[in-house]
Amino acid sequence: MKFLTPFKTAPLMAAVIIAKAHYPALPTDLTTPFQQRLAIYGPNSVSIGWNTYTHLDESCVRFGTSSDNLDHVSCAVGESTTYPSSRTYENVVILKNLTAGVTYYYKIDSTNSTVDHFLSPRTPGDKTPFSFNAVIDLGVYGEDGFTIKGDKTKKDTIPTINPALNHTTIGRLANTVDDYEFIIHPGDFAYADDWFLSLDNIFDGENAYQAILENFYTQLAPIAGRKPYMASPGNHEAACQEIPHTTGLCPDGQKNFTDFMHRFGQTMPTSFPSVSTNNSAKILANQARQLAQPPFWYSFEYGMAHVVMINTETDFDAAPSGQGGSAGLDGGPFGTQNQQIDFLKADLASVDRAVTPWVIVAGHRPWYTAGTACGPCQEAFEDILYTYGVDLGVFGHVHNSQRFLPVYDGTVDPAGLQDPKAPMYIVAGAAGNIEGLVSVGTKPEGLAFSNGDDYAYATVKIVDENNMEIEFVQSTTGEILDKSALFKSHAERFIRQ
C-alpha cells in the first residue's frame, strides 16, 4: 500500500481523528451490557460473555425457564478484564446445571439491560436432528456493511439488527433464527486490522481499530447473545499483518491475538468428559481436557456431533502466523511443543461413535481449496483427520464458497459421498467483509461446487446417525446455492485407520 504524507498541522490532524473514529456513543449507565456472546461451555452449562464501559467488581446473570421468573443467579467476582487501547471490559459468567434442550431466559445485571433467551445444549448422544451454521471471514467496517431489507414472522422473536449495520449474513442469521441451534466461526472476525483501508483513518489507527471492533461485536450481539457462538482464531486476529513494517501504528490490542483472547478466552470450553462406557475413551478424553487451550483449540459435544475447533495459525511446525511463520506475524506459542497436535490425537481417539457418530473439525486455513492452500496445515493435520475418521472439515480464509468430495492426500475417495473413509471438506469464507469476495480460480481435483459471486455461509444438518446434509445459503436472498448429502455407516465405535 502507499502511505500518505503526514499532515503538517496538528489542528487538521485532530479534525481527522475526531471525524473518523466512529465509536459507538457511550451509554449513560456504563454498566450497560454490550457485545453479548454465548458459548456451549459443558454438557449442562453455557457461558455468557459481554462488554461494559466500566470495570465491574461483580458480574451477575439472573436466569430461569420463564421470562417472568428469573429465579436463579450466577455471579463472577472481580473478573472484568481489559487491555491497553480498549475502551471496554470483558465480563463472563457461567450458567451451570442446566436442563438439556430447554429454553432459558436470562438478564445481565445492570440498570439498563433486557431479558433474552437461549436453548440449552443438547446432551451428547441425543438423537434429535439439528442444524448449525458455519460462518467464517465475517466483518464490517463501521456502517459500511452489506445491507439487506425485509423481515419475516417466525416462531421465535427475530433479533433486532441495527438497520445501519444490517450486514446481509447477520441479517439472514436473524431471519432464520429458528432454523439452527449454534454457530461455529473458525477465524477472522471484524477485520479491524484493515482500518487503514479507509485512508481517513491513517492518523488514528488505534481508535479506528477499537471502533471497528466495538461496532462489529455490537452488531453481532443479537445473534451471539441468542445462539451459542463458537470461536477459534484466524490470521486477522493475529497482529498487524497488513502493515508489518510499521509497528508504531500497531495498537496493543492488535498484537498477538490480544483482543481475541480477552473476548473469548474465558467463554470457550476445554473438552467434554466422555460419557462412553469404554474406560480407554474416558482416559483419552481426560487427556484431551488437560491439553485443550481454549479459545485456540478445544472441542465440545452436542447431540450426535463431536466438534473440534483447531488453530491453523500457531502451535505446529511452520505455522503461518507463528514464530518465524510465512505470514510474518510471530504469534504464539499458546501451548507447549506439540500440545495442539497431542490434544487433537487424544480428543479424536476418545470419540465413541455410539454416542456422537458425527465428527467435525473446524479451522481457519484450508489445505483443499481453489485458492492458496496451507501446506504446513496439511502436513500437521491431514493424516490425523484421516486416521481418526473425521467426517467433515470446515474451513474459511479464502473468501468464497467451496465443497470438495471426500479426499485424502490429494486423491478423491472412490466411495464419494456414500460411506467414504476420507473426510469431506468445505470452505465457507464468503460471509462478507471489507475485503470482498474472491473469484474461484483453477478448480482442483475433487472440487464439486464453488461460488465466488455471492455472500454466503454454510448450514450443516445432522439428520440422524448416518446422514448429514450441507447447504450453502446465499446471504442476500436465502437461496440454496448448493446442497449435498453425506452418508456414513459409522459401524465402528472407535476409528483408527
C-alpha positions in Angstrom: 0.0 0.0 0.0 1.0 3.7 -0.4 1.2 5.8 2.7 0.1 9.4 2.7 2.4 12.3 3.5 1.6 13.3 7.2 -0.5 16.4 7.7 1.6 19.4 8.6 -0.8 21.0 11.0 -1.9 19.5 14.3 -5.5 21.1 14.1 -6.1 19.4 10.8 -4.9 16.1 12.1 -7.1 16.4 15.1 -10.1 17.1 12.9 -9.5 13.9 11.0 -9.2 12.0 14.2 -12.4 13.4 15.7 -14.3 12.9 12.5 -13.3 9.4 11.6 -13.0 7.3 14.8 -16.6 6.1 14.5 -17.0 4.9 18.1 -20.5 4.0 19.4 -21.8 6.5 21.8 -21.2 5.8 25.5 -24.3 4.9 27.5 -25.3 7.0 30.5 -25.0 3.8 32.6 -21.5 2.4 32.0 -22.6 -1.0 33.4 -24.9 -1.4 30.4 -24.0 -4.8 28.7 -22.9 -4.8 25.1 -21.4 -7.3 22.6 -23.1 -10.2 24.3 -21.9 -13.7 23.3 -23.0 -17.2 24.4 -21.0 -20.4 24.1 -21.5 -24.1 24.9 -19.3 -24.5 27.9 -20.1 -28.0 29.1 -22.6 -30.8 28.8 -25.1 -28.8 31.0 -23.6 -25.3 31.0 -23.4 -22.2 29.0 -21.1 -19.2 29.2 -22.4 -15.7 28.8 -19.8 -13.0 27.9 -20.4 -9.3 27.5 -18.5 -6.0 27.5 -19.1 -2.9 29.6 -17.6 0.6 29.5 -16.5 0.3 33.1 -14.9 -2.3 35.4 -17.4 -4.5 37.3 -16.5 -5.6 40.8 -19.1 -8.4 40.4 -20.7 -9.7 37.2 -24.1 -11.4 37.6 -26.7 -13.0 35.4 -30.2 -13.9 36.5 -31.9 -16.7 34.6 -34.8 -19.2 34.7 -37.2 -21.1 32.4 -39.7 -18.3 32.4 -39.1 -14.7 31.4 -41.3 -13.6 34.3 -39.4 -15.6 36.9 -35.6 -15.4 36.7 -35.2 -17.4 39.9 -31.5 -18.4 39.6 -28.4 -16.2 39.7 -24.8 -16.8 38.8 -22.0 -14.4 39.5 -18.3 -13.9 39.0 -16.3 -11.6 41.3 -13.6 -9.3 40.2 -13.0 -10.9 36.8 -13.6 -7.9 34.5 -10.6 -7.7 32.1 -9.3 -5.2 29.6 -6.1 -4.3 27.7 -4.4 -1.0 26.7 -6.2 0.8 23.9 -9.6 -0.9 24.6 -12.4 1.3 25.9 -14.3 -1.8 27.2 -14.1 -4.5 29.8 -14.9 -8.2 29.2 -17.1 -10.0 31.7 -18.0 -13.7 31.8 -20.5 -15.7 33.9 -21.0 -19.5 33.6 -24.5 -20.9 34.0 -24.3 -24.5 35.3 -26.6 -27.4 35.9 -29.0 -26.5 33.1 -31.6 -29.0 31.9 -30.7 -30.0 28.3 -32.8 -28.8 25.4 -34.8 -26.2 27.3 -35.3 -22.5 26.6 -33.8 -20.4 29.3 -34.3 -16.7 29.8 -31.6 -14.5 31.2 -30.9 -10.9 32.2 -27.4 -9.5 32.8 -27.4 -7.4 36.0 -27.5 -3.7 35.1 -29.9 -0.8 35.4 -30.1 -0.9 31.6 -30.4 -4.4 30.4 -33.2 -6.6 28.9 -34.3 -10.2 29.1 -33.0 -12.5 26.3 -33.1 -16.3 25.9 -31.3 -19.3 24.5 -31.8 -23.1 24.1 -29.6 -25.0 26.5 -27.2 -27.5 24.8 -28.5 -30.9 23.8 -27.0 -33.9 25.8 -24.2 -35.8 24.0 -25.9 -38.7 22.3 -29.3 -37.0 22.0 -30.7 -38.3 18.6 -32.8 -35.2 17.9 -32.0 -33.8 14.4 -30.5 -30.3 14.4 -28.6 -27.8 12.3 -25.7 -25.4 12.9 -24.2 -22.8 10.7 -20.6 -22.2 9.7 -19.9 -18.5 9.3 -16.3 -17.5 8.6 -14.4 -14.4 7.5 -17.2 -12.1 8.7 -16.6 -8.4 9.3 -17.9 -5.0 8.6 -16.3 -1.6 8.5 -18.4 0.7 10.7 -21.6 1.5 8.9 -20.2 0.3 5.5 -21.7 -3.2 5.8 -23.6 -5.1 3.1 -27.2 -4.2 3.7 -30.4 -6.2 3.4 -34.0 -5.3 3.8 -37.0 -7.3 4.8 -38.2 -9.4 7.7 -40.3 -12.5 8.4 -42.5 -13.6 11.2 -41.1 -16.7 12.9 -41.9 -18.8 15.9 -39.1 -17.2 17.8 -38.7 -13.5 18.1 -36.3 -12.3 15.4 -33.3 -10.5 16.8 -33.3 -6.8 16.1 -30.3 -5.7 13.9 -29.4 -2.0 13.7 -30.5 -1.1 10.2 -27.4 1.0 9.6 -25.3 -2.1 10.3 -27.5 -4.7 8.8 -24.9 -6.9 7.1 -26.5 -9.5 4.8 -25.2 -12.5 6.6 -26.1 -11.3 10.1 -29.5 -10.2 8.8 -30.1 -13.7 7.3 -29.0 -15.3 10.6 -31.5 -13.2 12.3 -34.4 -14.0 10.0 -33.7 -17.8 10.2 -33.1 -17.9 13.9 -35.5 -20.9 14.2 -33.5 -23.0 11.8 -30.2 -23.6 13.6 -29.0 -24.2 17.1 -25.5 -22.8 17.2 -22.8 -21.2 15.1 -19.2 -22.1 14.5 -16.8 -19.3 13.4 -13.3 -20.5 12.9 -11.4 -17.3 12.4 -11.4 -13.8 11.0 -13.7 -11.5 13.0 -14.5 -7.8 12.3 -11.4 -7.2 10.1 -10.4 -4.4 12.4 -6.8 -4.7 11.3 -8.0 -3.4 7.9 -8.7 0.0 9.4 -6.1 1.5 7.1 -8.3 0.7 4.0 -10.2 3.9 4.9 -7.5 6.5 4.3 -9.3 8.8 6.7 -8.1 6.5 9.5 -4.4 6.8 8.6 -3.6 9.1 11.6 -5.9 7.4 14.0 -5.3 3.7 13.6 -5.6 2.8 17.3 -9.0 4.4 17.7 -10.2 3.2 14.3 -9.2 -0.4 15.2 -11.1 -0.3 18.5 -14.1 1.4 17.0 -14.4 -1.3 14.3 -14.3 -4.0 17.0 -17.0 -2.3 19.1 -19.3 -1.8 16.1 -18.9 -5.3 14.8 -19.4 -7.1 18.1 -22.3 -4.9 19.0 -23.8 -5.6 15.6 -23.3 -9.4 16.1 -24.7 -9.4 19.7 -28.4 -10.0 18.7 -27.2 -13.3 17.2 -24.4 -14.2 19.5 -26.5 -13.4 22.5 -29.2 -15.7 21.4 -27.3 -18.7 19.9 -24.0 -20.2 21.2 -21.2 -18.7 19.1 -18.2 -21.0 19.0 -14.9 -19.2 18.0 -11.4 -20.1 17.1 -8.7 -17.8 15.6 -7.8 -16.7 12.1 -5.0 -14.5 10.7 -6.9 -11.3 11.2 -6.9 -11.8 14.9 -3.1 -12.2 15.0 -1.4 -8.9 14.5 -0.7 -6.0 12.1 -0.4 -8.3 9.1 -1.4 -5.6 6.7 1.3 -3.2 7.8 4.1 -5.4 9.2 6.9 -2.8 8.9 5.1 0.0 10.7 4.9 -1.3 14.3 4.4 2.2 15.6 0.9 2.2 14.1 0.0 -1.2 15.7 -2.4 -0.9 18.7 -1.6 -3.2 21.6 -4.9 -4.9 21.2 -3.9 -5.9 17.7 -0.7 -7.7 18.8 -0.6 -11.5 19.2 -4.4 -12.2 19.3 -4.9 -9.9 22.3 -8.5 -8.9 21.7 -9.4 -12.4 20.6 -8.0 -13.9 23.9 -9.7 -11.3 26.0 -13.1 -11.7 24.2 -13.3 -15.5 24.0 -10.6 -16.8 26.4 -13.0 -17.4 29.3 -16.1 -18.3 27.3 -14.9 -21.3 25.2 -14.9 -24.8 26.7 -11.9 -27.2 27.1 -13.3 -30.5 26.0 -16.1 -32.6 27.5 -15.7 -35.6 29.8 -16.5 -38.8 28.0 -19.9 -40.4 28.6 -18.7 -43.5 26.9 -18.8 -46.8 28.7 -15.3 -47.5 27.4 -12.6 -46.8 30.0 -10.0 -46.0 27.4 -12.2 -43.4 25.9 -12.7 -41.8 29.3 -8.9 -41.7 29.9 -8.2 -40.2 26.4 -11.0 -37.6 26.9 -9.4 -36.6 30.2 -6.0 -36.2 28.5 -7.7 -34.0 25.8 -9.2 -31.8 28.5 -5.7 -31.3 30.1 -4.2 -30.5 26.7 -7.0 -28.2 25.4 -6.2 -24.5 25.2 -9.4 -22.5 24.6 -10.1 -20.3 22.6 -7.3 -21.7 20.3 -8.1 -25.4 20.4 -10.8 -27.3 22.2 -13.8 -29.5 21.5 -17.4 -29.8 22.5 -20.3 -32.3 22.0 -23.8 -31.5 21.0 -26.4 -34.3 20.4 -25.0 -36.6 17.7 -21.9 -34.4 16.9 -18.4 -34.1 18.3 -17.0 -30.8 17.1 -13.3 -29.9 17.3 -12.0 -26.3 16.8 -8.3 -26.1 15.9 -5.8 -23.3 15.5 -4.3 -23.1 12.0 -2.3 -20.0 12.9 0.2 -21.1 15.5 1.4 -24.0 17.6 2.6 -26.5 14.9 5.6 -26.8 12.7 5.9 -23.9 10.2 2.5 -22.5 11.4 1.9 -19.4 9.1 1.1 -16.9 11.9 3.5 -18.4 14.4 7.1 -17.6 15.3 9.0 -17.3 12.1 6.0 -18.2 10.1 5.3 -17.2 6.5 2.8 -14.5 7.4 5.5 -12.6 9.4 3.2 -12.2 12.4 5.3 -14.0 15.0 2.2 -15.1 17.1 2.1 -17.5 20.0 3.0 -20.0 21.0 0.0 -20.7 23.2 1.0 -24.1 24.4 4.0 -26.3 24.9 5.6 -28.0 22.0 3.2 -30.4 20.1 0.4 -29.6 22.7 -2.2 -28.9 20.0 -1.2 -32.0 18.0 -1.3 -34.2 21.0 -4.7 -32.7 22.0 -6.1 -33.4 18.6 -5.0 -37.0 18.6 -6.2 -37.7 22.1 -9.5 -36.0 21.5 -10.3 -37.8 18.3 -9.2 -41.1 19.7 -11.7 -40.7 22.6 -14.8 -40.3 20.4 -17.3 -43.1 20.8 -19.4 -43.2 17.6 -22.1 -45.0 19.5 -22.6 -41.7 21.4 -21.6 -39.0 18.9 -21.4 -40.6 15.4 -20.5 -37.4 13.6 -17.1 -35.8 14.0 -16.5 -32.3 12.6 -13.1 -30.5 12.7 -13.1 -26.7 12.0 -10.2 -24.4 11.5 -9.4 -21.3 9.5 -6.9 -22.0 6.7 -7.8 -24.8 4.3 -5.5 -27.2 2.5 -8.1 -28.2 0.0 -9.2 -25.1 -1.9 -9.4 -23.4 -5.3 -7.1 -20.8 -3.8 -4.0 -20.6 -1.7 -3.7 -23.8 0.2 -2.0 -24.0 3.6 0.8 -26.6 3.1 2.0 -26.6 6.7 -1.6 -27.1 7.9 -2.0 -30.1 5.7 1.3 -31.5 6.9 0.3 -31.0 10.5 -3.4 -32.1 10.5 -4.5 -34.1 7.4 -3.1 -37.5 8.5 -4.7 -37.1 11.9 -8.1 -36.3 10.5 -8.0 -39.3 8.2 -6.6 -41.7 10.8 -9.4 -41.0 13.2 -12.2 -41.0 10.6 -13.2 -37.3 10.7 -16.4 -36.9 8.7 -16.3 -33.2 7.8 -13.6 -30.5 7.7 -14.9 -26.9 7.8 -12.5 -24.1 6.8 -12.5 -20.5 5.5 -9.8 -17.9 4.8 -10.5 -17.9 1.0 -13.4 -15.6 0.5 -15.8 -17.8 -1.4 -17.8 -21.0 -1.1 -16.3 -24.4 -2.0 -17.3 -28.0 -1.5 -14.9 -30.9 -2.1 -15.7 -34.6 -2.4 -14.1 -36.7 0.4 -10.4 -36.6 -0.3 -7.1 -37.7 1.3 -3.6 -36.9 0.2 -4.9 -35.3 -3.0 -6.9 -38.4 -4.0 -10.6 -38.4 -4.1 -12.2 -41.3 -2.1 -13.7 -43.7 -4.6 -16.7 -44.1 -2.4 -17.7 -40.5 -3.0 -20.4 -39.4 -0.6 -21.5 -43.0 0.2 -19.6 -44.1 3.2 -16.1 -42.7 2.4 -13.1 -43.2 4.6 -11.7 -39.8 3.8 -13.1 -36.5 5.3 -15.3 -34.2 3.2 -14.1 -30.6 3.1 -15.8 -27.3 2.7 -14.6 -23.7 2.5 -17.2 -21.3 3.9 -15.3 -18.0 3.7 -17.9 -15.9 1.8 -19.7 -14.4 4.8 -18.7 -10.9 3.9 -16.1 -8.3 5.0 -14.4 -5.2 3.7 -12.0 -7.2 1.5 -14.9 -8.6 -0.5 -15.2 -11.8 -2.3 -12.6 -13.8 -4.2 -13.3 -15.3 -7.6 -12.7 -19.0 -7.9 -9.5 -19.8 -9.8 -8.3 -23.1 -11.2 -10.5 -25.9 -10.0 -8.5 -28.7 -8.3 -9.4 -32.4 -8.3 -12.4 -33.2 -6.2 -14.0 -29.7 -6.2 -17.7 -30.4 -6.5 -19.1 -26.9 -6.0 -17.7 -23.4 -6.0 -19.1 -19.8 -5.9 -17.2 -16.6 -5.7 -20.1 -14.3 -6.7 -22.4 -14.4 -3.7 -22.1 -13.6 0.0 -23.0 -16.9 1.7 -22.5 -19.3 4.6 -22.8 -23.0 5.2 -25.5 -24.9 7.1 -24.8 -28.4 8.4 -27.8 -30.5 9.2 -27.3 -33.6 11.3 -30.3 -35.7 10.1 -29.6 -38.9 12.0 -26.6 -41.2 12.9 -25.9 -41.9 9.3 -27.0 -38.9 7.3 -25.7 -35.3 7.1 -26.7 -32.6 4.7 -24.7 -29.5 3.9 -26.1 -26.4 2.2 -24.6 -23.1 1.1 -27.0 -20.3 1.7 -26.9 -17.0 -0.2 -27.0 -14.3 2.4 -29.0 -11.8 0.5 -31.9 -13.9 -0.7 -31.7 -17.1 1.4 -31.4 -19.1 -1.9 -29.7 -22.5 -1.5 -26.7 -22.3 -3.8 -25.6 -25.9 -3.3 -26.9 -28.9 -1.3 -25.2 -32.2 -0.7 -25.8 -35.3 1.4 -23.2 -37.4 3.1 -23.9 -41.0 4.2 -21.6 -42.7 6.8 -22.3 -46.1 8.3 -20.4 -45.4 11.5 -20.1 -49.1 12.0 -17.1 -48.8 14.3 -17.3 -47.3 17.7 -13.6 -46.2 17.8 -11.9 -45.4 14.5 -8.2 -45.7 13.7 -7.4 -46.1 10.0 
